Amino acid sequence: MSQQGDTERQGEGDRLEVSIAIAIALITVIGAIVAWRASMVEGNASESSHQGLIETIKREAAAATDLRYLYQEAEYTLQYIVAQAHIRALQTQAEAVRAQGGEDEATAMETQAVWESETAKALEEFSPMTTEQGYQKADGSLDLDRRLEEIRSENQDLASLDPSTAFREADRAYLESELLVGSIIGLTASVFFLSMAEVIQRRLRYLFIIMGAGVFALTMLSILGIEAYFIISGLGG
């Protein structure tokens, strides 16, 4: 009878050890999957960060190009304004000289004024600020801010670039990856407790089994919570 009881206990112990071994193998596989998932998420984070850098460079390059174009227009506009002022001065001087009997000199001034008018007319093609009065402020200066906004509106694709969106996505992905890697510690602790239960033959093994199962359950809940949180927050933008 005692021998039969020992045999039953031995059989029960063997089945328990097999169950523990299967549980350890299962947790190990889950740990490998979580590690793969963390690596994939970190890769996505790197891509988002890289995209953010590219968009930043494009936006800054576009802004620099717009400013350079604006300053070129402003330079042409100033040349146009100076030319117009000189033309008016020549015309006024020509009238005064003609009134004093200097017909030839007055004609020469008018000819120069006509020539400079053609040059000024060519400058009109370089910027609308040369001819449209709306760009002239009350103090006589040019409304460069208004013209800059118009230049940027002509290239909406670059003007609408927002690298902060890509950087926020990268931060989210890095955080998710770090949390998943942290959860592997819980899986490792679970494997440790179950391994201890596997080598201990006394009743203490049941304590380690409970501890291993409890840590595993809490870790799986945390993993599912992490994934659910980032999926929901991702859908919410």
Summary of the structure (lengths in Angstrom):
residues: 237
radius of gyration: 40.3
end to end distance: 69.4
largest distance: 148.4
contacts: 635
relative contact order: 0.12
helix: 89%
strand: 1%
